[in-house]
Amino acid sequence: MGRYAIRRLLQLIPVLLGTTFLINYMVWQLPGDPFAARCGQRPCPDAYINAMRAEFGLDQPIIVQYWHFLKNLLTGDLGVNFNNVSVASQLAESWPITVRLGLMAVAIEAVIGIVAGVLSGLKRGGFLDNVITISTLILLSLPVFVTGFLLQWLLGVQLDLIKPTVSDGAPFVELIVPAFVLASLNLAFTARLTRTSIIENRRSDYVRTAIAKGLSNRRVVGVHLLRNSLIPALTFIGTEVGSLMSGAIITEGIYNINGIGGLLWRAVNDHDFTIVVPIASLLVLVYLLANLLVDLLYGVLDPRIRYE
Amino acid sequence: MTEVLPESKSSNGTYGGALLEVDNLHVEFHTRAGVAKAVNGVTYSVNAGETLAVLGESGSGKSVTAQTIMGILDMPPGKIANGEIRFRGTDLLKLPEEERRKVRGEGIAMIFQDALSALNPVFPVGWQIAEMFRIHRGMSRADAKKKAIELMDRVRIPAAKERVSDYPHQFSGGMRQRIMIAMSIALDPEVLIADEPTTALDVTVQAQIMELLAELQRESNMGLILITHDLGVVADVADKIAVMYGGRIVENAEVHDLYRNPAHPYAKGLLESIPRVDLKGQELYAIKGMPPNLLDMPTGCAFHPRCPYRQEKCVTDVPPLHTISGTRGSACHFWREVLDGDAQ
């Protein structure tokens, strides 16, 4: 298990190198010059553009630029952005907010999704099952931005239960509704996966054995059935952490949360690669680590695929 | 051993009947295609130290009867339409679920055909055996684990101490069935139901498992219900046989009587379809036709479409279980002819 984890961690290095290079390369495939449009109504003078290009190293070949990026990354110096503000400080401000939002979303989708899935799977065809199946279908068919605007309008504007937008510092209570919005799609999927898995495993031989052993219904379901049925749901939740991060950009936009989503959005519009590249790289890293974690967790949950 | 089993509730306080009695049991499955009558009035019994073999092909109702005894039948679609299952005189079907649960594992235990799927894949085998002691006897984890190792030793799993933390998929088929057996005998049940315990195993392992079961039975004087479709397995270990066909018992007999001279055409057909060395080279006998469709049972005797002794009466009248002598019975209108052997 330990060796496996180390091997997997080492495998991350080439993947990270490849993806960060692609990110560096591709920001330059965006149309337009980042400095040409920074002088208000009139075109910028060539002297200014050239000076800025030289300052940020854009006059050098892409390989050299990439080398500088790596060197800066390893020394922890992310430099300043085009407006001369420290990149690291901007990331440090916005990153924790997005992480908080993301973790809350994962918690919501795991808890509500699994509980709903178990309840509906155990009483298949019952009233609760129908309610859950229909409501997850609604969530699945709505894009995140629709759910987001809808709840903002309904809870924030019409009913005045929440603040329509999140205040600075993003306090926990105000993040609940945005986190639910962010989690909604995955929540519905988790509930359905768990439901299917419960229904399938309920008729399995080992559950029959557990009943024949004279165990209480609670123990049969809570220990024998649940442990097996959670495997697909947890795998799904883990692998979808990456997509949750990209969904965060939309959710942060709707609720005006100052996380990396907003930062990234503004940076892309400004062609400010000094921000885009580190954030995109960070997202790649999160995605890779989440996947690694899922693979390791999978082995813990299911001994049949435990790594030697 | 602590006595937690329900005591006999008969009026005189003592119970003279058999340890476990299935009495006129009817089980139906309600499906969209109609009502499948899987068990139609099955009656059998087993005493302490006795082995009853229940013989029959797939769909004959032998496993459904066993599952009903254990209370692990899927209901719905299953439904117990009629009958009693008396364990030490108490009708299990009338017991509240909580008391029924205490009988499972303590009083009656069961082992299944496919031990790989019957054991939980995500828990160590020792944990699964120890669970019996922890839940039923309230033992600590450490004590229960010790007991689990003892049991694994008792069913002769090599290096039990080292293997107690292994998972089911790390064992061979025969070893897995031994673990299943260890789990089932953990609480010294009075009746053990073995539902095709050796069907998924190869022949040499089959013999070992049957030997183990016979030995454990001798040691603890359990009643054993052995469900099988394999006549070869039955001959060595069983005391009496109930042959099932289409949800009914068609012949009840002591093992030797049945093998010497079957009294039902189906039992006779089964015996004749066993390959024999002295008939090598000749075509093997096979019972013609297909097992009956439970949704659309033949009229009269369920076996009549396949029966070489068929007469008009068989198509119209359901044969009762005729008593031949003592406990021996045959559900055939023409059991005398079958016994005399003038077939076809």
Chai-1 contact restraints between the chains, C-beta under 6 A:
chainA,res_idxA,chainB,res_idxB,connection_type,confidence,min_distance_angstrom,max_distance_angstrom,comment,restraint_id
A,D205,B,S117,contact,1.0,0.0,6.0,A-B,restraint_1
A,D205,B,A118,contact,1.0,0.0,6.0,A-B,restraint_2
A,Y206,B,N120,contact,1.0,0.0,6.0,A-B,restraint_3
A,R208,B,I72,contact,1.0,0.0,6.0,A-B,restraint_4
A,T209,B,A118,contact,1.0,0.0,6.0,A-B,restraint_5
A,I211,B,I72,contact,1.0,0.0,6.0,A-B,restraint_6
A,A212,B,M70,contact,1.0,0.0,6.0,A-B,restraint_7
A,A212,B,I72,contact,1.0,0.0,6.0,A-B,restraint_8
A,A212,B,R104,contact,1.0,0.0,6.0,A-B,restraint_9
A,A212,B,M110,contact,1.0,0.0,6.0,A-B,restraint_10
A,K213,B,G105,contact,1.0,0.0,6.0,A-B,restraint_11
A,G214,B,R101,contact,1.0,0.0,6.0,A-B,restraint_12
A,G214,B,R104,contact,1.0,0.0,6.0,A-B,restraint_13
A,G214,B,G105,contact,1.0,0.0,6.0,A-B,restraint_14
A,L215,B,I135,contact,1.0,0.0,6.0,A-B,restraint_15
A,H224,B,N120,contact,1.0,0.0,6.0,A-B,restraint_16
A,R227,B,V122,contact,1.0,0.0,6.0,A-B,restraint_17
A,N228,B,V122,contact,1.0,0.0,6.0,A-B,restraint_18
A,P303,B,Y167,contact,1.0,0.0,6.0,A-B,restraint_19
A,R304,B,P121,contact,1.0,0.0,6.0,A-B,restraint_20
A,R304,B,H169,contact,1.0,0.0,6.0,A-B,restraint_21
